[in-house]
Amino acid sequence: MRHLLIIILFCIPFSCVTAQTLDVSNIQWRFQDSTLYISGEGDLPKIPFINNIEIPWDSLKIEIAKLVITGKIMSIGRRFFVGGEYSNLRSVDMRSSSVKKIDSTAFICCRKLNILLIIRNFYQLVNRQVS
């Protein structure tokens, strides 16, 4: 006796998914001379794989060449700076911050990123195994 397995996939176009605004009320930001400055307290949150999240500086992502993180930002979450969207990001300076932990995918696919300045007390790069 044969059994037929039917798998139905529901595909929803990304344009139909309602964008959600990321809660970044714990940070302040400004953009000047191709540099994004982020300061504040707490964590920069994780971004889900299906990125329908709006970040306040979304319209500037392609223009950002340098990122400066200052203040009491403690960690940078998964996929927070996804490379395809930050295609011109070349350097990240966290020397004046409290960043202690960076997810290994925080800057995934940022192909032009070649300088990452971190503080002396930095202690953890969270590495995830892909299964």
C-alpha positions in Angstrom: 0.0 0.0 0.0 1.4 3.4 -1.0 1.1 6.5 1.0 1.2 9.9 -0.6 2.7 12.6 1.5 1.6 16.0 0.6 3.3 19.0 2.0 1.6 22.3 1.7 3.8 25.4 2.1 2.2 28.7 2.7 4.3 31.4 1.2 3.6 34.9 2.2 5.3 37.5 0.2 7.5 39.8 2.3 5.6 42.8 1.1 2.5 41.4 2.7 4.1 41.1 6.1 3.4 44.1 8.3 6.6 45.7 9.5 7.1 46.2 13.2 9.1 49.0 14.7 12.0 47.9 16.8 11.9 49.2 20.4 15.1 51.1 20.7 13.8 53.5 23.4 16.9 52.7 25.4 19.2 54.3 22.8 19.9 57.6 21.1 21.3 57.9 17.7 22.4 60.5 15.1 23.8 60.3 11.6 26.5 62.7 10.5 29.2 62.6 7.7 28.5 58.9 6.8 28.8 57.9 10.5 26.0 56.4 12.6 26.5 57.3 16.3 24.6 55.1 18.8 24.6 55.6 22.6 22.4 54.7 25.5 21.9 51.9 28.0 21.2 48.2 27.7 21.3 45.8 24.8 20.9 46.3 21.0 18.2 43.6 20.5 18.2 40.5 18.3 16.7 40.9 14.8 14.6 37.9 13.6 15.7 36.0 10.5 12.7 37.2 8.5 13.5 40.8 8.9 10.3 42.8 8.9 11.6 45.1 11.6 11.9 48.8 11.0 14.8 50.6 12.7 14.7 54.4 13.0 17.8 54.8 10.7 16.5 52.4 8.0 16.6 55.0 5.2 20.2 55.7 6.0 21.7 52.1 6.1 23.2 52.3 2.6 25.0 55.5 3.5 26.6 54.3 6.8 30.4 53.8 6.4 31.3 54.0 10.1 29.5 53.0 13.2 30.4 54.5 16.6 28.9 52.9 19.7 29.3 54.8 23.0 27.7 54.9 26.5 26.3 51.9 28.4 25.3 49.7 25.5 26.1 46.2 26.9 25.6 43.9 23.9 24.9 43.7 20.2 22.3 41.1 19.3 21.8 38.6 16.5 21.7 40.2 13.0 21.4 43.7 14.3 23.6 45.0 11.5 22.8 42.7 8.5 25.4 43.2 5.8 23.3 43.4 2.7 21.6 46.4 4.2 24.8 47.9 5.5 26.8 47.4 2.3 29.1 50.4 2.9 29.9 49.8 6.6 33.7 49.7 6.8 34.5 50.3 10.5 33.0 49.9 13.9 34.4 51.8 17.0 33.2 50.6 20.4 36.2 51.9 22.4 34.0 54.4 24.3 31.3 51.9 25.2 30.4 49.3 27.7 29.9 46.5 25.1 30.9 43.2 26.6 29.1 40.8 24.3 28.6 40.6 20.5 26.6 37.9 18.8 28.7 36.3 16.0 26.0 37.2 13.5 25.7 40.9 14.6 27.6 42.1 11.5 27.0 39.1 9.2 27.7 39.7 5.5 29.1 43.2 6.1 31.7 42.5 3.4 33.4 45.9 3.5 33.8 45.8 7.3 37.5 45.6 8.0 38.0 47.5 11.2 36.4 46.5 14.5 37.7 48.5 17.5 36.6 47.1 20.9 37.2 48.0 24.5 39.8 46.4 26.8 37.1 44.7 28.9 35.3 43.0 26.1 34.8 39.4 27.0 32.5 37.4 24.8 31.8 36.8 21.1 28.7 34.5 21.1 29.2 31.9 18.5 26.2 29.9 17.2 26.5 26.6 15.4 24.3 26.3 12.4 22.5 23.0 12.2 
